[in-house]
């Protein structure tokens, strides 16, 4: 590490002392902030929904007209494909259309979730070709 980097550590320690944040609490905050949780059925379900959403937006984009995001989400959640995939997850209880629409719309809009809308996470439907970041940014 360069000498400059160690000076940044000094700034960090001073900030934590000034704010009276104990080291264990600061470490916990950093761990939670950096933990992207890329395993497990909940993460897989989230990425499945994001993929279905991006595919739906891509189909809309072909017509040169992107609907409001909430309309896309409503139509997506109404599809048989979505309901079939939803039923495949064992932790789900009873399907509630309005609740699913609300949850997905909020998840897509959540700033912390934007890190998942990146090149390499989405392929064109039915192919192995990756979508470009420019296209993903336009669709999300």
C-alpha positions as CSV (number, residue, x, y, z in Angstrom):
1,X,0.0,0.0,0.0
2,X,1.1,3.5,-0.7
3,X,1.8,6.0,2.0
4,X,-1.3,7.9,1.0
5,X,-3.5,4.9,1.6
6,X,-2.4,4.8,5.3
7,X,-3.3,8.4,5.7
8,X,-6.8,7.4,4.6
9,X,-6.9,4.9,7.4
10,X,-6.1,7.6,9.9
11,X,-9.0,9.7,8.5
12,X,-11.3,6.7,8.9
13,X,-10.2,6.0,12.5
14,X,-10.7,9.7,13.3
15,X,-14.2,9.7,11.7
16,X,-15.2,6.6,13.7
17,X,-13.9,8.2,17.0
18,X,-15.7,11.5,16.3
19,X,-19.0,9.7,15.6
20,X,-18.4,7.3,18.6
21,X,-18.8,4.2,16.4
22,X,-17.1,1.2,18.0
23,X,-14.8,-0.9,15.7
24,X,-17.1,-4.0,15.9
25,X,-20.1,-1.9,14.8
26,X,-18.1,-0.3,11.9
27,X,-16.9,-3.7,10.8
28,X,-20.5,-5.0,10.8
29,X,-21.7,-2.0,8.8
30,X,-19.0,-2.6,6.2
31,X,-19.6,-6.3,6.0
32,X,-23.3,-5.8,5.4
33,X,-22.7,-3.1,2.8
34,X,-20.2,-5.2,0.9
35,X,-22.1,-8.5,1.1
36,X,-23.9,-8.9,-2.2
37,X,-25.4,-12.3,-1.3
38,X,-25.0,-14.0,-4.6
39,X,-26.0,-17.5,-3.4
40,X,-29.2,-19.1,-2.2
41,X,-32.7,-19.5,-3.5
42,X,-33.7,-15.9,-2.6
43,X,-30.9,-14.4,-4.7
44,X,-31.7,-16.9,-7.5
45,X,-35.4,-15.8,-7.4
46,X,-34.5,-12.2,-7.5
47,X,-32.2,-12.6,-10.5
48,X,-34.9,-14.7,-12.2
49,X,-37.4,-11.8,-11.8
50,X,-34.8,-9.3,-13.0
51,X,-34.2,-11.4,-16.1
52,X,-37.9,-11.8,-16.8
53,X,-38.3,-8.0,-16.4
54,X,-35.3,-7.2,-18.7
55,X,-36.7,-9.6,-21.3
56,X,-40.1,-8.0,-21.1
57,X,-38.6,-4.5,-21.5
58,X,-36.5,-5.8,-24.5
59,X,-39.7,-7.0,-26.2
60,X,-41.3,-3.6,-25.6
61,X,-38.2,-1.9,-27.0
62,X,-38.5,-3.8,-30.3
63,X,-41.8,-1.8,-30.8
64,X,-39.9,1.4,-30.2
65,X,-42.1,2.2,-27.2
66,X,-41.2,1.4,-23.6
67,X,-44.3,1.4,-21.4
68,X,-44.1,2.8,-17.9
69,X,-42.2,0.3,-15.7
70,X,-45.2,-0.4,-13.5
71,X,-47.2,-1.5,-16.5
72,X,-44.4,-3.8,-17.6
73,X,-44.3,-5.3,-14.1
74,X,-48.1,-5.8,-14.0
75,X,-48.1,-7.6,-17.3
76,X,-45.0,-9.7,-16.4
77,X,-46.5,-10.9,-13.1
78,X,-49.7,-11.8,-14.9
79,X,-47.9,-14.2,-17.2
80,X,-48.1,-18.0,-16.8
81,X,-44.4,-18.2,-17.0
82,X,-44.0,-15.9,-14.0
83,X,-46.5,-17.8,-12.0
84,X,-45.0,-21.2,-12.9
85,X,-41.5,-20.0,-11.8
86,X,-43.0,-18.4,-8.7
87,X,-44.5,-21.8,-7.7
88,X,-41.1,-23.5,-8.2
89,X,-39.7,-21.9,-5.0
90,X,-40.6,-23.9,-1.9
91,X,-40.7,-20.9,0.5
92,X,-43.6,-19.2,-1.4
93,X,-47.0,-19.6,0.1
94,X,-50.1,-18.4,-1.8
95,X,-49.7,-16.3,-5.0
96,X,-51.0,-12.7,-4.5
97,X,-50.8,-10.7,-7.8
98,X,-50.9,-7.3,-6.2
99,X,-48.3,-8.1,-3.6
100,X,-46.0,-9.6,-6.3
101,X,-46.4,-6.5,-8.5
102,X,-45.6,-4.2,-5.5
103,X,-42.6,-6.3,-4.4
104,X,-41.1,-6.5,-7.9
105,X,-41.6,-2.8,-8.7
106,X,-40.0,-1.8,-5.4
107,X,-37.1,-4.2,-5.9
108,X,-36.4,-2.8,-9.4
109,X,-36.5,0.7,-8.1
110,X,-34.3,0.0,-5.0
111,X,-30.9,1.8,-5.4
112,X,-29.1,-1.1,-3.6
113,X,-30.3,-3.5,-6.3
114,X,-28.9,-1.5,-9.2
115,X,-25.5,-3.3,-8.9
116,X,-27.2,-6.4,-10.4
117,X,-28.3,-4.6,-13.6
118,X,-24.9,-5.0,-15.2
119,X,-23.4,-6.5,-18.3
120,X,-22.7,-10.2,-17.9
121,X,-25.9,-10.8,-15.8
122,X,-28.4,-10.8,-18.7
123,X,-28.5,-12.8,-22.0
124,X,-30.9,-12.4,-24.8
125,X,-33.8,-14.8,-24.3
126,X,-33.1,-18.1,-25.9
127,X,-29.5,-17.4,-26.7
128,X,-26.1,-17.3,-25.0
129,X,-25.3,-13.8,-26.2
130,X,-24.9,-11.2,-23.5
131,X,-26.7,-7.9,-23.5
132,X,-24.6,-4.8,-23.5
133,X,-24.5,-2.4,-20.6
134,X,-25.9,0.4,-22.8
135,X,-29.0,-1.7,-23.6
136,X,-29.5,-2.8,-20.0
137,X,-29.3,0.8,-18.9
138,X,-31.9,1.8,-21.5
139,X,-34.3,-1.1,-20.5
140,X,-34.1,-0.9,-16.7
